[in-house]
Amino acid sequence: MGTHRPQLLAAAPAGTVYAPDVDTVVQAELAIGAAAAAARGAELREAMRIAARADELQALRELGTLEQTEPRRRRSRR
């Protein structure tokens, strides 16, 4: 969180109640934090998916079946 809150509180009259749920700057900062956390979660899930696939490929290689498979051919999109 930035310097917004201390500045806001310093400028407020004595006895003012601060309500972060209606503070647009705080809400924007929270939204940015949530978006960053979601992105990190997506990156972690993708890394876990790739690691699982690598484990599958390693198991196939150890079984000797990996050499028998053929790569998928991509369909051209037109």
Backbone as CSV, one residue per row, in Angstrom:
resi,resn,N_x,N_y,N_z,CA_x,CA_y,CA_z,C_x,C_y,C_z
1,MET,0.840,-1.175,0.000,0.000,0.000,0.000,0.886,1.239,0.000
2,GLY,0.454,2.240,-0.689,1.259,3.436,-0.870,1.176,4.397,0.288
3,THR,1.445,5.641,-0.002,1.467,6.685,1.020,0.125,7.385,1.128
4,HIS,-0.861,6.902,0.436,-2.167,7.549,0.394,-2.821,7.658,1.772
5,ARG,-2.876,6.550,2.508,-3.566,6.560,3.802,-2.943,7.504,4.818
6,PRO,-1.627,7.467,5.031,-1.064,8.403,6.010,-1.340,9.866,5.640
7,GLN,-1.258,10.190,4.357,-1.545,11.561,3.926,-3.013,11.901,4.171
8,LEU,-3.886,10.979,3.854,-5.314,11.195,4.041,-5.645,11.388,5.512
9,LEU,-5.086,10.559,6.358,-5.355,10.654,7.792,-4.757,11.923,8.390
10,ALA,-3.595,12.332,7.913,-2.962,13.544,8.424,-3.781,14.784,8.066
11,ALA,-4.437,14.752,6.908,-5.205,15.913,6.458,-6.629,15.927,7.012
12,ALA,-7.086,14.819,7.569,-8.471,14.727,8.049,-8.640,15.472,9.371
13,PRO,-9.811,16.066,9.574,-10.091,16.728,10.853,-10.089,15.711,12.000
14,ALA,-9.788,16.166,13.186,-9.763,15.291,14.355,-11.118,14.612,14.515
15,GLY,-11.097,13.354,14.856,-12.326,12.605,15.070,-12.905,11.981,13.812
16,THR,-12.256,12.195,12.681,-12.743,11.612,11.431,-12.530,10.103,11.462
17,VAL,-13.545,9.384,11.043,-13.457,7.924,10.980,-13.040,7.545,9.562
18,TYR,-11.982,6.779,9.480,-11.486,6.343,8.175,-12.200,5.058,7.775
19,ALA,-12.706,5.020,6.553,-13.420,3.847,6.046,-12.721,3.349,4.782
20,PRO,-11.822,2.383,4.913,-11.078,1.902,3.749,-11.968,1.264,2.679
21,ASP,-13.156,0.781,3.083,-14.032,0.139,2.105,-14.640,1.127,1.115
22,VAL,-14.564,2.431,1.396,-15.056,3.429,0.442,-13.925,4.285,-0.124
23,ASP,-12.700,3.977,0.259,-11.529,4.702,-0.237,-11.143,4.101,-1.591
24,THR,-11.306,4.864,-2.657,-11.061,4.343,-4.002,-9.599,3.966,-4.230
25,VAL,-8.679,4.689,-3.637,-7.257,4.361,-3.807,-6.942,3.033,-3.134
26,VAL,-7.454,2.841,-1.932,-7.227,1.577,-1.227,-7.872,0.433,-2.001
27,GLN,-9.073,0.644,-2.498,-9.748,-0.401,-3.262,-8.976,-0.748,-4.537
28,ALA,-8.418,0.260,-5.189,-7.607,0.014,-6.391,-6.356,-0.775,-6.030
29,GLU,-5.713,-0.419,-4.918,-4.524,-1.151,-4.487,-4.876,-2.604,-4.166
30,LEU,-6.009,-2.818,-3.521,-6.441,-4.178,-3.203,-6.735,-4.977,-4.485
31,ALA,-7.346,-4.326,-5.456,-7.638,-4.996,-6.729,-6.351,-5.377,-7.457
32,ILE,-5.371,-4.496,-7.423,-4.070,-4.797,-8.041,-3.424,-5.987,-7.344
33,GLY,-3.470,-5.990,-6.027,-2.904,-7.106,-5.267,-3.608,-8.415,-5.576
34,ALA,-4.934,-8.382,-5.684,-5.699,-9.584,-5.998,-5.374,-10.092,-7.400
35,ALA,-5.236,-9.176,-8.345,-4.891,-9.566,-9.718,-3.505,-10.192,-9.770
36,ALA,-2.568,-9.629,-9.021,-1.210,-10.180,-8.988,-1.217,-11.575,-8.364
37,ALA,-1.996,-11.754,-7.302,-2.085,-13.066,-6.664,-2.710,-14.090,-7.615
38,ALA,-3.721,-13.683,-8.359,-4.353,-14.585,-9.334,-3.362,-14.977,-10.420
39,ALA,-2.557,-14.018,-10.874,-1.558,-14.306,-11.909,-0.508,-15.277,-11.380
40,ARG,-0.067,-15.059,-10.143,0.912,-15.981,-9.547,0.317,-17.379,-9.415
41,GLY,-0.960,-17.457,-9.044,-1.625,-18.749,-8.926,-1.699,-19.461,-10.266
42,ALA,-2.025,-18.716,-11.324,-2.098,-19.302,-12.667,-0.725,-19.793,-13.113
43,GLU,0.310,-19.021,-12.829,1.674,-19.432,-13.183,2.075,-20.696,-12.423
44,LEU,1.703,-20.771,-11.159,2.018,-21.952,-10.355,1.287,-23.181,-10.887
45,ARG,0.009,-23.033,-11.220,-0.744,-24.164,-11.776,-0.132,-24.639,-13.100
46,GLU,0.280,-23.696,-13.929,0.902,-24.062,-15.213,2.224,-24.785,-14.976
47,ALA,3.013,-24.316,-14.030,4.289,-24.972,-13.722,4.045,-26.390,-13.197
48,MET,3.004,-26.544,-12.383,2.676,-27.868,-11.855,2.206,-28.797,-12.978
49,ARG,1.444,-28.263,-13.930,0.977,-29.053,-15.060,2.164,-29.523,-15.916
50,ILE,3.097,-28.620,-16.152,4.280,-28.954,-16.948,5.131,-29.997,-16.226
51,ALA,5.298,-29.847,-14.919,6.084,-30.810,-14.148,5.424,-32.188,-14.175
52,ALA,4.104,-32.228,-14.072,3.396,-33.506,-14.116,3.571,-34.164,-15.482
53,ARG,3.497,-33.369,-16.529,3.683,-33.918,-17.885,5.112,-34.435,-18.069
54,ALA,6.079,-33.706,-17.523,7.476,-34.160,-17.599,7.634,-35.489,-16.867
55,ASP,6.965,-35.634,-15.713,7.021,-36.908,-14.980,6.413,-38.035,-15.810
56,GLU,5.287,-37.747,-16.477,4.657,-38.752,-17.336,5.602,-39.177,-18.458
57,LEU,6.229,-38.214,-19.087,7.157,-38.525,-20.181,8.352,-39.325,-19.686
58,GLN,8.853,-38.982,-18.508,9.981,-39.724,-17.940,9.576,-41.164,-17.649
59,ALA,8.374,-41.358,-17.119,7.900,-42.719,-16.831,7.773,-43.512,-18.130
60,LEU,7.267,-42.890,-19.175,7.160,-43.575,-20.475,8.537,-43.927,-21.028
61,ARG,9.477,-43.004,-20.865,10.844,-43.274,-21.332,11.428,-44.462,-20.585
62,GLU,11.220,-44.514,-19.270,11.757,-45.610,-18.474,11.116,-46.943,-18.850
63,LEU,9.859,-46.907,-19.271,9.176,-48.128,-19.706,9.566,-48.527,-21.134
64,GLY,10.236,-47.642,-21.819,10.646,-47.914,-23.184,9.546,-47.677,-24.204
65,THR,8.466,-47.063,-23.793,7.354,-46.839,-24.729,7.402,-45.465,-25.379
66,LEU,8.234,-44.606,-24.869,8.279,-43.242,-25.421,8.814,-43.254,-26.848
67,GLU,9.781,-44.115,-27.114,10.354,-44.172,-28.451,9.346,-44.681,-29.494
68,GLN,8.316,-45.392,-29.033,7.337,-45.969,-29.944,6.226,-44.986,-30.322
69,THR,6.149,-43.906,-29.624,5.073,-42.956,-29.901,5.492,-41.985,-30.990
70,GLU,4.521,-41.436,-31.659,4.782,-40.433,-32.684,4.222,-39.101,-32.209
71,PRO,4.906,-38.023,-32.562,4.400,-36.714,-32.130,3.065,-36.413,-32.795
72,ARG,2.242,-35.666,-32.076,0.968,-35.236,-32.667,1.232,-34.275,-33.794
73,ARG,0.442,-34.386,-34.799,0.545,-33.428,-35.903,-0.480,-32.336,-35.684
74,ARG,-0.027,-31.128,-35.796,-0.936,-29.990,-35.626,-1.763,-29.819,-36.875
75,ARG,-3.028,-29.525,-36.670,-3.902,-29.224,-37.794,-3.701,-27.768,-38.175
76,SER,-3.676,-27.515,-39.438,-3.554,-26.107,-39.859,-4.911,-25.450,-39.702
77,ARG,-4.905,-24.259,-39.163,-6.149,-23.508,-38.949,-6.364,-22.550,-40.085
78,ARG,-7.401,-22.755,-40.808,-7.704,-21.874,-41.935,-9.089,-21.350,-41.831
